[in-house]
Amino acid sequence: MRREDILKLLFETPYAELCARADAVRRREKGRHVFVRALIEFSNHCERNCRYCGLRAANTAPRRYHLAEKDILEAAEYAANLGADTIVLQSGEVHDNPQRLARIVDALRFRLPTTALALSVGEHPASSYALWKEAGASRFLLKHETADPALYTSLHPGRSLQQRVEALHALRKLGYEVGSGFMVGLPGQKPESLADDILLARSLRVDMCGAGPFIPQADTPLGHEASGSARLSLRVMATLRIALPWANLPATTALATLNPVQGQREGLLAGGNVLMPGFTPQAYRQEYRLYDNKRHIGMEEVRQVIESAGYTHSLPQKEEYAGHA
């Protein structure tokens, strides 16, 4: 697929036509099933200073935490019992003790042998990625954030897009299922660079690609900037579905934050086939502030979103679900 083809889809094709094309590809390649992947934000410590992220090391506002292993295991088991097909462990980027995360992964693999385990913990040496793979992690989420090298460096002080892409290649070489993604409406982002984001994800042959709107966090250097467009994010999702027919595409929580009533449903109708409800213990959710006003999406809301879009899932029936809540 050429850059000009992607640009036409992004900015010229009527929205209804674009979504109809994306839905046809989704039905052919993925059917009507929506995967449910449970997100556990197990630590908000981070060594990086990304200019848009509320977890940045220079931000003194959040109360820093690291969940105890028993709390992580309990949250994961609860999510699996409610029907989640994958557990996603997410944190800021910290390099102090890769063995600690390996122990948690190993314990989860023992407790939940049939549930896939994904990590989203940032850039690390290949040796750490290999350690976690051996312990039992099978998927890794590492967004490239933007395919514009200059914008990437301006948003991630001291880091480069090349380093991020090399990390994605290292993950692929180790046998992970690799997820990436980018933000829509970043301050300084040229509209046409969204086509480059899609082309980069396509060239990497990522297994999953998330594209959600930028939402500012007040305690960051970009806290005063405007949010990205939910509608443009949906156009990007539909174009991703056409350009990456094999990939799993999440309808992001950021869409639900900007449009609480219909955001994620529209994401599914634009080609998405993944939802990621949150299972971080309630006492810590407000401290994991990647951006402001992040909505907590629970399993019952996920179930309702999937069914309202006319798709299928593997969650228990409502009566059985209510019994677990």
VOBA-1610 file (N, C-alpha, C; in pm, whole numbers, padded with zeros to 5 digits, always signed):
BEGIN
Met+00085-00120+00000Met+00000+00000+00000Met+00088+00124+00000Arg+00058+00217-00087Arg+00140+00338-00102Arg+00095+00447-00005Arg+00187+00541+00020Arg+00157+00652+00111Arg+00038+00732+00062Glu+00031+00755-00069Glu-00081+00834-00121Glu-00214+00762-00105Asp-00212+00629-00109Asp-00335+00553-00087Asp-00383+00571+00058Ile-00289+00568+00150Ile-00324+00584+00291Ile-00376+00725+00317Leu-00311+00824+00260Leu-00355+00962+00279Leu-00496+00983+00225Lys-00527+00920+00114Lys-00663+00931+00058Lys-00765+00871+00153Leu-00732+00755+00210Leu-00823+00694+00306Leu-00839+00781+00430Leu-00731+00837+00477Leu-00734+00916+00599Leu-00813+01045+00586Phe-00799+01112+00473Phe-00848+01250+00464Phe-00948+01278+00353Glu-00971+01182+00263Glu-01061+01209+00152Glu-01181+01114+00146Thr-01163+00990+00180Thr-01272+00893+00170Thr-01383+00928+00270Pro-01509+00933+00227Pro-01619+00959+00321Pro-01616+00860+00437Tyr-01648+00911+00556Tyr-01633+00831+00677Tyr-01712+00701+00672Ala-01837+00708+00629Ala-01920+00588+00624Ala-01861+00485+00529Glu-01809+00531+00417Glu-01748+00440+00320Glu-01621+00378+00377Leu-01542+00458+00446Leu-01418+00410+00506Leu-01448+00301+00610Cys-01545+00327+00697Cys-01577+00227+00800Cys-01637+00101+00739Ala-01715+00116+00632Ala-01771-00002+00566Ala-01660-00089+00508Arg-01559-00026+00449Arg-01446-00102+00395Arg-01369-00171+00507Ala-01347-00097+00617Ala-01274-00154+00730Ala-01351-00272+00789Asp-01483-00259+00800Asp-01565-00365+00857Asp-01561-00490+00769Ala-01561-00469+00639Ala-01554-00584+00547Ala-01422-00659+00564Val-01312-00584+00579Val-01181-00647+00601Val-01179-00718+00735Arg-01230-00652+00836Arg-01234-00713+00970Arg-01312-00843+00969Arg-01429-00844+00907Arg-01512-00965+00905Arg-01439-01078+00831Arg-01371-01044+00724Arg-01300-01145+00646Arg-01180-01201+00722Glu-01106-01113+00786Glu-00979-01153+00849Glu-00994-01195+00996Lys-01088-01134+01066Lys-01097-01153+01211Lys-01232-01204+01259Gly-01329-01211+01171Gly-01462-01250+01216Gly-01526-01141+01299Arg-01616-01179+01390Arg-01689-01081+01470Arg-01654-01090+01620His-01549-01167+01652His-01512-01185+01792His-01423-01069+01840Val-01450-01024+01963Val-01368-00919+02026Val-01289-00982+02140Phe-01158-00963+02137Phe-01072-01014+02243Phe-01075-00918+02362Val-01071-00975+02483Val-01075-00895+02606Val-00944-00916+02680Arg-00866-00811+02691Arg-00733-00819+02752Arg-00728-00731+02875Ala-00704-00793+02990Ala-00712-00725+03119Ala-00583-00651+03150Leu-00595-00521+03178Leu-00479-00436+03203Leu-00458-00418+03353Ile-00338-00453+03399Ile-00298-00432+03539Ile-00178-00338+03539Glu-00198-00218+03589Glu-00091-00117+03593Glu-00017-00136+03726Phe+00088-00215+03724Phe+00145-00264+03849Phe+00246-00170+03911Ser+00290-00067+03839Ser+00383+00031+03896Ser+00378+00160+03815Asn+00384+00273+03884Asn+00390+00402+03813Asn+00527+00468+03825His+00627+00392+03869His+00765+00442+03867His+00814+00447+03723Cys+00889+00550+03688Cys+00945+00561+03553Cys+01071+00644+03555Glu+01169+00602+03474Glu+01297+00672+03467Glu+01303+00773+03353Arg+01205+00767+03264Arg+01207+00855+03148Arg+01132+00984+03175Asn+01149+01082+03084Asn+01085+01212+03100Asn+01010+01252+02972Cys+00932+01160+02919Cys+00851+01189+02801Cys+00761+01309+02833Arg+00758+01405+02742Arg+00701+01536+02775Arg+00550+01537+02786Tyr+00484+01430+02745Tyr+00338+01424+02750Tyr+00285+01334+02860Cys+00370+01258+02926Cys+00324+01149+03012Cys+00328+01187+03160Gly+00217+01161+03229Gly+00208+01193+03371Gly+00296+01107+03460Leu+00351+00998+03408Leu+00442+00915+03486Leu+00586+00963+03481Arg+00614+01065+03401Arg+00752+01110+03379Arg+00825+01130+03512Ala+00954+01099+03512Ala+01033+01099+03636Ala+01031+01233+03706Ala+01025+01342+03629Ala+01031+01476+03688Ala+00900+01519+03752Asn+00794+01443+03732Asn+00663+01479+03786Asn+00655+01435+03932Thr+00642+01532+04023Thr+00636+01500+04166Thr+00493+01487+04217Ala+00394+01503+04130Ala+00254+01501+04175Ala+00203+01362+04213Pro+00230+01258+04134Pro+00171+01128+04169Pro+00240+01063+04289Arg+00160+00988+04365Arg+00215+00903+04470Arg+00266+00776+04402Arg+00395+00753+04409Arg+00454+00639+04339Arg+00423+00509+04412Tyr+00399+00404+04334Tyr+00366+00275+04394Tyr+00423+00162+04311His+00435+00047+04373His+00466-00078+04305His+00383-00186+04374Leu+00292-00248+04300Leu+00205-00348+04360Leu+00285-00467+04411Ala+00243-00518+04524Ala+00301-00642+04576Ala+00264-00757+04483Glu+00349-00859+04480Glu+00324-00974+04392Glu+00188-01036+04418Lys+00147-01047+04543Lys+00019-01110+04573Lys-00097-01028+04516Asp-00084-00895+04515Asp-00190-00811+04459Asp-00198-00825+04308Ile-00084-00840+04243Ile-00082-00861+04098Ile-00146-00995+04064Leu-00108-01098+04138Leu-00162-01232+04112Leu-00313-01236+04137Glu-00358-01172+04243Glu-00502-01170+04272Glu-00580-01098+04163Ala-00528-00983+04117Ala-00596-00908+04012Ala-00600-00989+03883Ala-00491-01057+03851Ala-00486-01138+03729Ala-00582-01255+03735Glu-00587-01324+03848Glu-00678-01437+03862Glu-00823-01391+03855Tyr-00853-01277+03916Tyr-00989-01223+03911Tyr-01028-01193+03766Ala-00937-01129+03691Ala-00965-01097+03551Ala-00986-01223+03468Ala-00901-01322+03488Ala-00913-01447+03413Ala-01045-01518+03445Asn-01085-01515+03572Asn-01211-01578+03611Asn-01332-01508+03549Leu-01316-01380+03517Leu-01424-01306+03453Leu-01420-01316+03302Gly-01326-01391+03246Gly-01327-01417+03103Gly-01220-01349+03021Ala-01127-01277+03083Ala-01019-01214+03006Ala-00931-01320+02941Asp-00896-01302+02814Asp-00814-01402+02745Asp-00666-01373+02757Thr-00630-01251+02798Thr-00490-01212+02812Thr-00477-01121+02933Ile-00368-01136+03008Ile-00333-01043+03115Ile-00221-00954+03063Val-00239-00823+03076Val-00139-00726+03032Val-00083-00655+03155Leu+00046-00674+03182Leu+00113-00606+03292Leu+00181-00481+03237Gln+00141-00366+03288Gln+00194-00239+03238Gln+00255-00158+03351Ser+00365-00087+03318Ser+00428+00001+03415Ser+00506+00108+03340Gly+00562+00203+03417Gly+00661+00291+03360Gly+00789+00213+03331Glu+00885+00281+03275Glu+01011+00215+03236Glu+01114+00228+03348Val+01150+00115+03407Val+01247+00110+03515Val+01340-00008+03490His+01470+00011+03511His+01569-00091+03476His+01639-00153+03597Asp+01583-00134+03716Asp+01659-00170+03836Asp+01665-00320+03863Asn+01557-00395+03831Asn+01554-00535+03875Asn+01469-00620+03780Pro+01523-00659+03664Pro+01444-00741+03571Pro+01405-00876+03629Gln+01482-00926+03726Gln+01449-01055+03787Gln+01317-01049+03864Arg+01285-00933+03921Arg+01159-00921+03997Arg+01040-00942+03905Leu+01042-00879+03788Leu+00933-00899+03693Leu+00931-01042+03641Ala+01048-01102+03623Ala+01053-01242+03578Ala+00986-01334+03679Arg+01005-01308+03808Arg+00941-01391+03910Arg+00789-01378+03904Ile+00742-01257+03881Ile+00597-01235+03871Ile+00541-01306+03748Val+00611-01295+03636Val+00568-01362+03513Val+00564-01513+03535Asp+00667-01566+03598Asp+00673-01710+03624Asp+00557-01755+03713Ala+00525-01676+03815Ala+00415-01710+03905Ala+00281-01706+03832Leu+00264-01608+03746Leu+00140-01600+03668Leu+00128-01716+03571Arg+00238-01753+03510Arg+00235-01866+03418Arg+00194-01994+03490Phe+00237-02009+03616Phe+00199-02126+03695Phe+00052-02121+03735Arg+00005-02001+03777Arg-00133-01987+03825Arg-00234-01992+03709Leu-00197-01935+03595Leu-00290-01921+03482Leu-00227-01978+03355Pro-00211-02109+03348Pro-00136-02169+03238Pro-00200-02152+03100Thr-00330-02128+03095Thr-00397-02116+02964Thr-00426-01971+02925Thr-00385-01876+03007Thr-00410-01734+02979Thr-00283-01669+02928Ala-00291-01604+02812Ala-00173-01538+02755Ala-00129-01423+02844Leu+00001-01395+02845Leu+00057-01289+02928Leu+00135-01191+02840Ala+00098-01064+02850Ala+00165-00958+02774Ala+00229-00860+02871Leu+00341-00801+02828Leu+00410-00698+02905Leu+00409-00566+02829Ser+00400-00457+02904Ser+00412-00323+02847Ser+00491-00239+02946Val+00623-00249+02937Val+00711-00189+03038Val+00823-00105+02978Gly+00815-00075+02848Gly+00911+00015+02786Gly+01031-00052+02723Glu+01132+00030+02693Glu+01254-00017+02628Glu+01350-00077+02732His+01404-00194+02698His+01499-00262+02788His+01603-00334+02704Pro+01712-00375+02765Pro+01810-00457+02693Pro+01748-00587+02645Ala+01800-00639+02535Ala+01749-00766+02481Ala+01759-00878+02585Ser+01857-00870+02673Ser+01873-00974+02776Ser+01752-00977+02870Ser+01695-00861+02901Ser+01576-00857+02986Ser+01455-00912+02911Tyr+01441-00871+02785Tyr+01331-00926+02705Tyr+01340-01079+02699Ala+01461-01131+02682Ala+01479-01277+02675Ala+01445-01342+02809Leu+01483-01278+02918Leu+01454-01331+03051Leu+01303-01343+03072Trp+01229-01240+03036Trp+01084-01242+03056Trp+01016-01338+02960Lys+01071-01354+02841Lys+01017-01451+02746Lys+01034-01592+02801Glu+01150-01620+02855Glu+01176-01753+02912Glu+01086-01779+03032Ala+01055-01672+03107Ala+00969-01688+03225Ala+00824-01715+03188Gly+00784-01679+03065Gly+00649-01712+03023Gly+00569-01603+02956Ala+00626-01484+02939Ala+00555-01379+02865Ala+00559-01412+02716Ser+00447-01393+02648Ser+00442-01426+02506Ser+00415-01305+02416Arg+00371-01195+02477Arg+00338-01075+02399Arg+00403-00953+02463Phe+00432-00853+02382Phe+00494-00732+02434Phe+00437-00613+02358Leu+00392-00513+02432Leu+00337-00391+02374Leu+00438-00278+02391Leu+00480-00218+02280Leu+00577-00109+02283Leu+00542-00013+02170Lys+00470+00092+02201Lys+00426+00186+02098Lys+00544+00264+02042His+00542+00285+01911His+00647+00370+01855His+00613+00518+01872Glu+00490+00550+01906Glu+00439+00683+01942Glu+00427+00779+01824Thr+00530+00792+01744Thr+00525+00873+01622Thr+00637+00828+01529Ala+00608+00827+01399Ala+00709+00788+01300Ala+00791+00907+01252Asp+00766+01024+01307Asp+00843+01144+01274Asp+00965+01148+01366Pro+01088+01125+01314Pro+01206+01117+01402Pro+01230+01243+01484Ala+01211+01360+01423Ala+01236+01485+01496Ala+01132+01504+01606Leu+01007+01476+01576Leu+00902+01488+01678Leu+00925+01387+01789Tyr+00965+01265+01754Tyr+00992+01164+01856Tyr+01097+01214+01955Thr+01207+01267+01904Thr+01315+01313+01992Thr+01271+01432+02076Ser+01189+01521+02021Ser+01142+01635+02098Ser+01050+01593+02211Leu+00979+01484+02193Leu+00886+01436+02295Leu+00953+01342+02396His+01064+01281+02355His+01134+01183+02439His+01280+01228+02454Pro+01308+01318+02546Pro+01444+01375+02559Pro+01551+01268+02571Gly+01654+01282+02488Gly+01767+01191+02494Gly+01745+01058+02425Arg+01632+01040+02360Arg+01603+00913+02294Arg+01570+00937+02147Ser+01575+00827+02068Ser+01551+00840+01925Ser+01451+00736+01877Leu+01386+00767+01767Leu+01295+00671+01705Leu+01369+00545+01664Gln+01493+00560+01619Gln+01571+00444+01578Gln+01587+00346+01694Gln+01612+00397+01815Gln+01624+00309+01932Gln+01495+00233+01957Arg+01382+00303+01940Arg+01253+00237+01963Arg+01228+00127+01859Val+01260+00156+01735Val+01241+00056+01630Val+01334-00063+01650Glu+01457-00037+01694Glu+01550-00147+01722Glu+01495-00236+01835Ala+01434-00175+01935Ala+01375-00254+02043Ala+01261-00341+01990Leu+01181-00287+01900Leu+01072-00366+01840Leu+01127-00483+01760His+01236-00460+01687His+01299-00570+01613His+01355-00676+01708Ala+01413-00633+01820Ala+01468-00728+01918Ala+01357-00816+01975Leu+01243-00757+02003Leu+01129-00833+02055Leu+01082-00937+01954Arg+01074-00895+01829Arg+01032-00988+01723Arg+01131-01103+01710Lys+01260-01072+01715Lys+01363-01175+01700Lys+01353-01279+01812Leu+01310-01237+01930Leu+01299-01328+02044Leu+01171-01411+02040Gly+01082-01383+01945Gly+00963-01464+01930Gly+00838-01410+01997Tyr+00842-01287+02046Tyr+00722-01227+02102Tyr+00621-01196+01993Glu+00494-01201+02027Glu+00392-01130+01950Glu+00407-00983+01987Val+00425-00898+01887Val+00463-00760+01912Val+00348-00665+01883Gly+00319-00580+01978Gly+00222-00474+01959Gly+00291-00339+01960Ser+00246-00249+01873Ser+00298-00113+01872Ser+00180-00017+01864Gly+00205+00106+01824Gly+00097+00203+01816Gly+00149+00344+01822Phe+00056+00439+01815Phe+00093+00580+01809Phe-00024+00666+01852Met+00004+00793+01878Met-00100+00886+01919Met-00142+00975+01801Val-00268+01012+01805Val-00327+01097+01701Val-00350+01236+01760Gly-00293+01338+01695Gly-00312+01474+01744Gly-00206+01521+01840Leu-00089+01458+01839Leu+00023+01505+01921Leu+00058+01649+01885Pro+00089+01733+01982Pro+00138+01867+01951Pro+00261+01860+01862Gly+00256+01931+01749Gly+00367+01929+01654Gly+00355+01821+01548Gln+00254+01739+01554Gln+00236+01631+01457Gln+00176+01686+01328Lys+00240+01655+01216Lys+00184+01690+01087Lys+00079+01586+01048Pro-00035+01629+00996Pro-00139+01532+00962Pro-00089+01419+00871Glu-00004+01455+00774Glu+00042+01352+00680Glu+00136+01251+00745Ser+00194+01285+00862Ser+00282+01188+00928Ser+00204+01070+00983Leu+00072+01082+00994Leu-00009+00967+01035Leu+00002+00854+00932Ala+00016+00891+00805Ala+00037+00788+00703Ala+00170+00716+00726Asp+00271+00791+00770Asp+00400+00728+00798Asp+00392+00635+00920Asp+00309+00673+01018Asp+00287+00584+01132Asp+00229+00450+01086Ile+00131+00457+00999Ile+00067+00335+00950Ile+00165+00253+00867Leu+00244+00320+00784Leu+00343+00250+00702Leu+00450+00185+00788Leu+00490+00252+00896Leu+00591+00193+00985Leu+00534+00069+01053Ala+00412+00078+01104Ala+00351-00039+01167Ala+00337-00153+01067Arg+00304-00119+00944Arg+00290-00220+00839Arg+00425-00286+00807Ser+00530-00204+00799Ser+00662-00259+00767Ser+00715-00346+00879Leu+00677-00317+01004Leu+00719-00397+01119Leu+00637-00524+01132Arg+00528-00534+01057Arg+00437-00649+01064Arg+00393-00675+01208Val+00355-00567+01277Val+00314-00580+01417Val+00189-00666+01427Asp+00177-00738+01537Asp+00061-00823+01561Asp-00057-00744+01617Met-00026-00630+01680Met-00130-00543+01733Met-00085-00399+01715Cys-00181-00309+01690Cys-00145-00168+01674Cys-00255-00082+01732Gly-00220-00002+01832Gly-00316+00088+01894Gly-00297+00230+01844Ala-00408+00296+01814Ala-00404+00435+01771Ala-00516+00510+01841Gly-00479+00592+01937Gly-00579+00668+02012Gly-00543+00815+02017Pro-00640+00897+02054Pro-00614+01041+02058Pro-00520+01082+02170Phe-00435+01180+02143Phe-00355+01242+02247Phe-00447+01314+02345Ile-00423+01291+02474Ile-00496+01363+02580Ile-00392+01418+02676Pro-00393+01547+02705Pro-00288+01606+02789Pro-00301+01567+02936Gln-00189+01573+03005Gln-00184+01553+03150Gln-00132+01682+03210Ala-00206+01739+03303Ala-00182+01876+03348Ala-00043+01899+03406Asp+00018+01797+03465Asp+00146+01813+03532Asp+00265+01786+03441Thr+00247+01798+03311Thr+00354+01774+03214Thr+00378+01900+03131Pro+00490+01906+03060Pro+00516+02023+02975Pro+00410+02046+02867Leu+00337+01943+02829Leu+00234+01957+02726Leu+00094+01960+02788Gly+00087+01989+02917Gly-00041+01985+02986Gly-00141+02088+02940His-00096+02192+02873His-00187+02298+02829His-00236+02277+02685Glu-00186+02173+02619Glu-00221+02151+02478Glu-00361+02091+02464Ala-00417+02106+02345Ala-00550+02052+02317Ala-00543+01902+02291Ser-00653+01833+02321Ser-00660+01690+02293Ser-00668+01665+02143Gly-00628+01545+02103Gly-00645+01504+01965Gly-00791+01478+01933Ser-00819+01459+01806Ser-00955+01441+01759Ser-00997+01294+01767Ala-01111+01269+01833Ala-01164+01134+01837Ala-01204+01087+01698Arg-01265+01175+01619Arg-01309+01135+01486Arg-01189+01100+01397Leu-01082+01180+01403Leu-00964+01146+01323Leu-00903+01015+01372Ser-00906+00992+01502Ser-00855+00865+01556Ser-00933+00746+01500Leu-01064+00762+01486Leu-01146+00656+01428Leu-01113+00635+01281Arg-01086+00743+01208Arg-01045+00731+01068Arg-00911+00657+01059Val-00821+00687+01152Val-00692+00618+01155Val-00713+00469+01183Met-00801+00436+01277Met-00828+00295+01307Met-00881+00221+01184Ala-00975+00283+01115Ala-01032+00218+00997Ala-00926+00199+00889Thr-00839+00298+00873Thr-00733+00287+00774Thr-00633+00179+00814Leu-00603+00172+00943Leu-00515+00065+00993Leu-00573-00073+00961Arg-00704-00088+00979Arg-00765-00217+00952Arg-00748-00255+00805Ile-00757-00159+00716Ile-00741-00187+00573Ile-00595-00214+00540Ala-00504-00138+00602Ala-00362-00149+00570Ala-00294-00265+00641Leu-00345-00304+00759Leu-00289-00414+00839Leu-00400-00514+00867Pro-00449-00583+00767Pro-00566-00670+00788Pro-00543-00781+00889Trp-00417-00822+00909Trp-00385-00933+01001Trp-00381-00889+01147Ala-00369-00760+01174Ala-00338-00711+01308Ala-00461-00703+01397Asn-00439-00719+01526Asn-00543-00690+01624Asn-00537-00541+01657Leu-00654-00477+01660Leu-00662-00332+01681Leu-00750-00303+01803Pro-00695-00243+01907Pro-00778-00209+02023Pro-00857-00081+02002Ala-00981-00082+02051Ala-01057+00041+02067Ala-01013+00099+02201Thr-00935+00204+02200Thr-00859+00247+02316Thr-00946+00311+02425Thr-00892+00308+02547Thr-00957+00377+02658Thr-00959+00527+02635Ala-00861+00580+02562Ala-00861+00724+02531Ala-00984+00763+02452Leu-01030+00677+02362Leu-01155+00705+02290Leu-01271+00713+02387Ala-01276+00623+02484Ala-01383+00624+02583Ala-01373+00746+02675Thr-01252+00796+02695Thr-01233+00914+02779Thr-01290+01037+02711Leu-01267+01052+02580Leu-01319+01167+02507Leu-01466+01154+02475Asn-01513+01030+02458Asn-01653+01006+02426Asn-01703+00889+02510Pro-01744+00916+02636Pro-01779+00807+02728Pro-01894+00719+02679Val-01986+00774+02604Val-02105+00699+02567Val-02078+00606+02449Gln-02010+00655+02347Gln-01999+00579+02223Gln-01857+00553+02176Gly-01756+00606+02246Gly-01620+00603+02194Gly-01569+00466+02155Gln-01575+00370+02247Gln-01521+00237+02217Gln-01611+00159+02121Arg-01741+00180+02129Arg-01830+00116+02032Arg-01795+00162+01891Glu-01774+00292+01875Glu-01735+00343+01743Glu-01601+00287+01700Gly-01512+00265+01798Gly-01383+00204+01766Gly-01397+00063+01711Leu-01487-00014+01769Leu-01512-00149+01717Leu-01572-00143+01577Leu-01664-00049+01556Leu-01727-00037+01425Leu-01632+00016+01319Ala-01520+00076+01364Ala-01419+00127+01270Ala-01309+00024+01246Gly-01328-00100+01290Gly-01230-00204+01261Gly-01162-00264+01380Gly-01190-00213+01501Gly-01126-00267+01620Gly-01177-00404+01657Asn-01093-00483+01724Asn-01135-00616+01770Asn-01076-00653+01905Val-01031-00550+01982Val-00975-00572+02115Val-01026-00463+02208Leu-01065-00502+02330Leu-01093-00408+02438Leu-01006-00445+02557Met-00965-00343+02634Met-00872-00366+02744Met-00926-00304+02873Pro-01013-00378+02945Pro-01064-00328+03072Pro-00953-00322+03177Gly-00973-00233+03276Gly-00872-00215+03378Gly-00896-00299+03502Phe-00788-00358+03554Phe-00795-00438+03676Phe-00692-00392+03779Thr-00640-00272+03764Thr-00553-00216+03867Thr-00636-00198+03994Pro-00586-00240+04110Pro-00662-00220+04234Pro-00705-00075+04250Gln-00827-00055+04299Gln-00888+00077+04302Gln-00804+00180+04376Ala-00734+00139+04479Ala-00656+00233+04560Ala-00543+00299+04482Tyr-00506+00241+04366Tyr-00391+00291+04290Tyr-00428+00351+04155Arg-00552+00336+04112Arg-00588+00376+03975Arg-00562+00523+03948Gln-00593+00610+04045Gln-00578+00753+04022Gln-00432+00797+04016Glu-00341+00710+04061Glu-00199+00745+04058Glu-00133+00705+03926Tyr-00204+00629+03843Tyr-00148+00590+03713Tyr-00205+00684+03608Arg-00153+00807+03607Arg-00208+00914+03523Arg-00121+00936+03400Leu-00137+00852+03300Leu-00072+00879+03173Leu-00126+01008+03114Tyr-00258+01028+03129Tyr-00325+01150+03084Tyr-00440+01176+03180Asp-00501+01292+03170Asp-00602+01332+03267Asp-00739+01271+03236Asn-00816+01250+03343Asn-00956+01207+03335Asn-00973+01070+03269Lys-00871+00986+03279Lys-00879+00854+03220Lys-00995+00776+03280Arg-01078+00722+03194Arg-01193+00645+03240Arg-01149+00504+03281His-01214+00456+03387His-01194+00315+03423His-01301+00235+03351Ile-01259+00139+03270Ile-01351+00053+03196Ile-01351-00085+03261Gly-01466-00126+03311Gly-01479-00257+03375Gly-01537-00361+03281Met-01545-00485+03330Met-01589-00596+03246Met-01734-00583+03201Glu-01822-00536+03289Glu-01962-00526+03249Glu-01978-00422+03138Glu-01905-00311+03147Glu-01912-00211+03040Glu-01855-00267+02910Val-01745-00343+02919Val-01688-00408+02801Val-01791-00498+02735Arg-01856-00577+02816Arg-01959-00669+02764Arg-02068-00591+02690Gln-02113-00481+02750Gln-02219-00401+02690Gln-02174-00337+02559Val-02049-00288+02556Val-01996-00226+02435Val-01992-00327+02320Ile-01940-00446+02349Ile-01929-00549+02245Ile-02067-00585+02190Glu-02160-00608+02280Glu-02293-00650+02236Glu-02366-00539+02164Ser-02347-00413+02207Ser-02414-00302+02139Ser-02361-00282+01998Ala-02236-00323+01973Ala-02178-00314+01838Ala-02217-00433+01752Gly-02281-00534+01813Gly-02325-00650+01737Gly-02218-00757+01721Tyr-02115-00754+01807Tyr-02006-00850+01796Tyr-02016-00955+01906Thr-01924-01048+01909Thr-01928-01159+02004Thr-01808-01154+02098His-01820-01226+02210His-01715-01230+02311His-01721-01364+02382Ser-01625-01386+02472Ser-01622-01511+02549Ser-01649-01487+02697Leu-01709-01373+02730Leu-01739-01343+02870Leu-01861-01422+02916Pro-01873-01447+03046Pro-01991-01519+03096Pro-02119-01442+03065Gln-02231-01512+03068Gln-02360-01447+03054Gln-02380-01350+03170Lys-02471-01257+03151Lys-02489-01148+03247Lys-02515-01200+03389Glu-02603-01302+03402Glu-02635-01353+03533Glu-02511-01410+03602Glu-02433-01488+03525Glu-02311-01548+03581Glu-02209-01440+03611Tyr-02199-01341+03522Tyr-02103-01232+03543Tyr-02135-01157+03673Ala-02264-01127+03692Ala-02304-01054+03811Ala-02266-01131+03937Gly-02268-01261+03930Gly-02232-01342+04046Gly-02086-01329+04085His-01999-01294+03989His-01856-01278+04018His-01824-01137+04067Ala-01906-01040+04032Ala-01872-00899+04055Ala-01864-00866+04203
//
